[in-house]
Structures are given as C-alpha cells and as structure tokens.
Amino acid sequence: MTRHVDVDTLRTWLEAQRPLTVVDVRPAAAHAEWAIPGSLHVDAAEALRTGQPGPLADVVLPADRPVVTVCNAGNSSEIAAGALTRRGFDVWSLTGGMRAWTLAWNVADVPLAAGAARVIQVRRTGKGCLSYLIGSHGEAAVIDPSIDAGVYVDLARAAGWRIRHVIDTHVHADHLSRARALAAVSGATLWLPEQERVHFAFTALTDGAVVAVGGAALTARRTPGHTDESTTLVLDGAAAFTGDTLFADSVGRPDLKADAEGTRRRARRLHASLRALAALPGDTIILPGHASSPIAFDGHPIAARLADVTSWLDGWLRSEDAFVDRVVAQLPEPPANYARIVALNEGDRDPISAPGLDPLELEAGANRCALSAH
C-alpha cells in the first residue's frame, strides 16, 4: 500500500536537511517551469498514464535514503511510488503534488550591516513569493504576506515580537494577499499604498510616510511602474523592500491590467522609479517581492547589494525611450489567473475567505511578475 507524505512534513524534512531523494515524474515542460529544489526529474508521465513504470523501471537512485515521488496533483506519483517500492526503495508519495506544494515555505535571516532591526525573509518556495518579517524592540512588521497568517504570528512569537504593522507594497496579481487575514488575527494596522483601487478599509501609505517598528523605521518611497501605486519601503537606509519594482536580476512588468498605451505609460514611470532607486547608497540591500526560480532550503536570503544590481541596471536606464521599447518587447503573455487574483485582492472581503475559492487551483504556476534582465 502506498504511503503518503503531506506538504508540511516534506517541508520540515527538507528544512532539517534530512537525506532523501525527491523524484519528479511530471513532463519535462512542467518540471522546467517550477519544481521542488533539488528534485530529480524522471519524465515518466506518459508511461504512468498507462499504468507502466517506464523509465522508473531502471532509474538509478541512492539506496540509503527515502524517496518522495511528486506529480502535478498526487495521482501519478502514487503509481510511481508503487513501481519504486517494488524495486525495494523506501517510498512516499506527496499528497496533492505540486499543486499542494505551492504553499510550501522556508525562511532565511537577512544580515544587515547596521540598524536596530532583524529581518527574516519568509519564502514561499512553491511559488517564488518573498515576504518579510521585520522586528525591533519587541515590535514587528510584515511586508507582502503570501502564506498562512499563522506562520508569521508563530515566527514573530518565537522571536519575542508582536506584529504591529502589515504592509502590502502594491495590489498583487500573482497571489492572494494574506495581509487582511494577518492584520485581523494579529490586531495590526493594515497599510497599503495610497490609491483608489481597493474596496476595503486600510491606512494609506503616502510617499515619505514613516512606519515605526520598535527602534527601526520603514520609510515609504512611491515607485510606480509595475502598478501605479507600487511603493518601496526603505529600512533605516540599510535595506529596500522593493516589491515587484526591482529584483536582483530583473525588473517588474508594467502591463498587468493595462492596455498598450497604459503599458508604455507605466514603463516610463518604472524607468523614473528605477532611476530613483539606483540613487540610493550602493550598500543598500535590495529585498524583492519574488524569486524567479524555486527557493532552496539553504537559509541564504534572496538579496543583492544595490551596487551589484546597478552593474546591469545602469545600462537599461541610459535612455527612457530605449528602456520602454526594451520592456515592451520582452513582455510575455499575461498569466491566465492574474485578472481573477487582482479582482479578489481589490474586493471588499478577505480573498482567502471567498466562497467556493480553491487557492491551490487559482495560484498554481510559476511567478511571472518579472522581466528578464539579460
């Protein structure tokens, strides 16, 4: 009989660096789009559909550790687990497959050269979303929460902090914001950039506003382009939480929920915002809102010094017209799920509690809010 492992258990095993082999049996294109970090790809999907082991019949695997089989939804992985069990391996099938894995997460501390705050990067490895828990003198703020509210509450409690502020840098298009849910359970102030898009109460984060977190301060800098309301938060001059405006190796796409004319207008605003960010001190740590590939359970934050970012960004920013043309030329098709996610994030009720909603189904797939820098 097939044994099953759920996402939380597998996440814990990987976080503890437990020796195991994750075997992904999906088609090559699906594995290339998004996968569990360190997984071994064996394209057995076609054979498994007919109940045959295919390449699993003779694939070479370490014999001294458990095997976890993974597919899209947890069905083919059961057949794969049976095939490998018959070969004598200790096998588990991941319940819910990669669809369930989209909620998996891990953390990394962000080392900062100065300042009164500690920063924990909370990484939704199954989706590429990056959120942040900033703590100082018993208080904390959370930026761009994208996983269950209880995770942030538990992490803050373990660090001796109480969450006082929850902030979204913009209205998200790739995931359902957990900001309202987290503010509700923690009693924190809910902040969003000043705008008229959303249909619920929030405290407006205006350009230049300062949010005090214990002995630290987050200063808002309006950085429109990805969206008109996009805002960067600068922590005591040491780090910048850039949302989907600037990544370590790419920039935010300006076309979501915009026509062709609006896209070019936003691209010009993005150019100005990036120039403003590039003027920050070179030692500023850029902490983006997303990663473009699966995030390993390695404790190493997804971050970059601004000086390293500007080594490629400066070339993009020399000409506004060339920047706009380059950005527009690189735009991929908008993700199929973005319009529904945006509508829920703008709506008058917490998107997680929408009736009949399956977040796993809606949020499935890789993050596509960034453009390649190369």
C-alpha positions, 0 to 999 in steps of 0.5 A: 500500500502506498504511503503518503507524505503531506506538504508540511512534513516534506517541508520540515524534512527538507528544512532539517536537511534530512537525506532523501531523494525527491523524484519528479515524474511530471513532463519535462515542460512542467518540471522546467517551469517550477519544481521542488529544489533539488528534485530529480526529474524522471519524465515518466508521465506518459508511461504512468498514464498507462499504468507502466513504470517506464523509465522508473523501471531502471532509474538509478537512485541512492539506496540509503535514503527515502524517496518522495515521488511528486506529480502535478496533483498526487495521482501519478506519483502514487503509481510511481511510488508503487513501481519504486517500492517494488524495486525495494526503495523506501517510498512516499508519495506527496499528497496533492503534488505540486499543486499542494506544494505551492504553499510550501515555505522556508525562511532565511535571516537577512544580515544587515550591516547596521540598524536596530532591526532583524529581518527574516525573509519568509519564502514561499518556495512553491511559488517564488513569493518573498515576504518579510518579517521585520522586528525591533524592540519587541515590535514587528512588521510584515511586508507582502504576506503570501502564506498562512497568517499563522506562520508569521504570528508563530515566527514573530512569537518565537522571536519575542515580537508582536506584529504591529504593522502589515504592509502590502507594497502594491495590489498583487496579481500573482497571489492572494494577499494574506495581509487582511487575514494577518492584520485581523488575527494579529490586531495590526494596522493594515497599510497599503499604498495610497490609491483608489483601487481597493474596496476595503478599509486600510491606512494609506501609505503616502510617499515619505510616510514613516512606519515605526517598528520598535527602534527601526523605521520603514520609510515609504518611497512611491515607485510606480511602474509595475502598478501605479501605486507600487511603493518601496519601503526603505529600512533605516537606509540599510535595506529596500523592500522593493516589491515587484519594482526591482529584483536582483536580476530583473525588473517588474512588468508594467502591463498587468491590467493595462492596455498598450498605451497604459503599458508604455505609460507605466514603463516610463514611470518604472524607468523614473522609479528605477532611476530613483532607486539606483540613487540610493547608497550602493550598500543598500540591500535590495529585498524583492517581492519574488524569486524567479526560480524555486527557493532552496532550503539553504537559509541564504536570503534572496538579496543583492547589494544595490551596487551589484544590481546597478552593474546591469541596471545602469545600462537599461536606464541610459535612455527612457525611450530605449528602456520602454521599447526594451520592456515592451518587447520582452513582455510575455503573455499575461498569466491566465489567473492574474485578472481573477487574483487582482479582482479578489485582492481589490474586493471588499472581503478577505480573498482567502475567505471567498466562497467556493475559492480553491487557492491551490487551483487559482495560484498554481504556476510559476511567478511571472511578475518579472522581466528578464534582465539579460 
